[in-house]
């Protein structure tokens, strides 16, 4: 009989959480809200202009580091939806 009950170390727990979050859509964050990002490919979107960055995090010599890349494809998708919402709002107020 195989025992599948074992204690996960912190990295296993983070990897499991990262895998779960990869399946999720963008979540709305509010000013001052603490956020638990995923370790790789965390997407951060500006609510004003729609610019999206992908962030990777790591723990290096007991210090947290991150790197960022602009995600042009996601930015385009967000901005298309933002433009559609603005057009819809303008149509409904006219």
N, C-alpha and C positions, 0 to 999 in steps of 0.2 A: 504494500500500500504506500502511495506517495503522499507525503505531507506537504500540502500547498500553503500551510499557514506558517509564515515566517515574518519576522520583523523587517519592515522596509526601512532602509536608511534614508536620510534626508534627500539624497540625490534621486533615489527611486521615486520618492513621493513627488518631487518636483517634476521629474520626467513624466509621471502619470498625469499630473495636473496639466503639464504642457500639452500632452497628447489630447486631453479632453478639451482644452481651450482652442486647439487648432480647428476643431469642428464648429466653434461658435462664431457668430457674426459680431460685428463691432458693437460694443456696449457704450451707452452714454455715460459719461462721467460728469460730475458736478464740481464747481469750484471748491477747493479745499478737501475734496474726497481723496482718501488713501486708496491706491490701486495696487493689486498684486499682479504684476506683469508675468507673462510666460517668459521662459528663458531665451527662446529664439523666435524670430519673426513676429514679435509683438508689434502690432500696428497702432500708431498714434495719429489721430486725425484732428486737424484744427477745425473747430466748430464755426469759425468766422469765414475762412477762405477755402476749406476743404483739402488743404495740402496734407498728404499722408506720408509718414515715414515708417520704415521698418526698423525696429531696434532689436539688437542682440545684447544679452547681459551675460556676465560671467563673474565668478569670484576668483580673483588672482591675488595670491599672497595675502589672503584675508581682507581684501578690499574689493568692493563692487566696481566693475567697469562696464561701460556700454559703448556700442558703436551704432551709428545711424546711417541709413540709406534712404534717399527719397524714392518713394514707390509711385512712379508715374502712372502706371496702369490703374491702381486703386484711386489715385488722385483724380484721374479722368472720370472714373465711375462715380465717385462721390460728387464731383462738381456737376456732372450731368444730372444727377438726382436733385442737387441744390437748385440748378437752373430750372428744372421742371417744377419744383415746389414754388419757386418765385413766380413763374408764369401762371401757375394754378392760383396762387394768392392774388395776383394782379387781375386775373379773369373773374374771380369771385367778388372782388371789391368794386368792379366796374358795373 
